[in-house]
Amino acid sequence: MQALQPQRPPEDTDQDGMPDAWEEARELDDGDGSDHGKVMQSGYTAIEAYCQDLAAERLSLHETHRAGQGQAMPNANRPAERQ
């Protein structure tokens, strides 16, 4: 877990759990604390979409870190080989 370092949280004016910059990029209102429940085009609520984006970002950082250490990377686009 060395790659995880405490950081200052991003600005979240309405305190709905989604950073202002993320909301603005998706045309949400960073002053409306209730828009976390808005259903997005994907069918997920805004807070679910944010969590998915956050997880994907962390996974990408982790895979980049592993690749830099010469560890084998699974190919997400191809099914695992059967033994």
C-alpha positions in Angstrom: 0.0 0.0 0.0 3.0 2.3 -0.4 1.4 3.9 -3.4 -1.5 5.2 -1.3 -0.5 8.5 0.3 -2.8 10.8 2.3 -3.8 13.8 0.2 -6.0 16.8 0.7 -9.5 16.0 -0.5 -10.7 17.8 -3.7 -13.0 20.8 -3.3 -16.7 19.7 -2.7 -18.7 22.9 -2.2 -22.1 21.1 -1.7 -20.6 18.2 0.4 -22.3 15.5 -1.6 -19.2 13.4 -1.9 -18.4 14.3 -5.5 -15.6 16.9 -6.2 -16.7 20.1 -7.8 -14.5 19.6 -10.9 -16.0 16.2 -11.5 -19.5 17.6 -11.2 -18.7 20.5 -13.5 -17.3 18.2 -16.1 -20.6 16.3 -16.2 -22.8 19.4 -16.1 -24.0 18.8 -12.6 -24.5 21.6 -10.1 -21.6 21.8 -7.6 -23.9 23.9 -5.4 -26.7 21.3 -5.2 -26.0 18.7 -2.6 -28.9 16.5 -3.8 -27.6 15.8 -7.3 -25.6 12.8 -6.1 -28.9 10.8 -6.7 -29.4 12.1 -10.2 -29.6 9.1 -12.6 -27.0 9.6 -15.3 -27.2 8.5 -19.0 -25.4 5.3 -18.0 -28.3 4.3 -15.7 -26.2 4.8 -12.6 -26.6 7.6 -10.1 -24.1 10.4 -10.1 -22.4 9.2 -6.9 -22.2 5.6 -8.3 -20.6 7.0 -11.5 -18.1 9.0 -9.5 -17.2 5.9 -7.4 -16.7 3.9 -10.6 -14.5 6.6 -12.1 -12.5 6.8 -8.8 -12.0 3.0 -8.7 -10.9 2.9 -12.4 -8.4 5.7 -11.7 -7.0 3.9 -8.7 -6.8 0.6 -10.6 -5.0 2.3 -13.5 -2.5 3.8 -11.1 -2.0 0.4 -9.5 -1.5 -1.4 -12.8 1.0 1.3 -13.9 2.9 0.9 -10.7 3.0 -2.9 -11.1 4.1 -2.6 -14.8 7.0 -0.4 -13.7 8.1 -3.2 -11.4 8.2 -5.7 -14.3 5.3 -7.7 -13.0 3.0 -9.5 -15.5 -0.1 -7.6 -16.3 -3.4 -9.3 -17.0 -5.0 -8.4 -20.3 -8.5 -7.2 -19.5 -9.5 -7.5 -23.1 -8.9 -11.2 -23.4 -10.4 -14.0 -21.3 -8.0 -15.8 -19.0 -6.5 -19.0 -20.4 -7.8 -22.2 -18.9 -5.5 -24.6 -17.3 
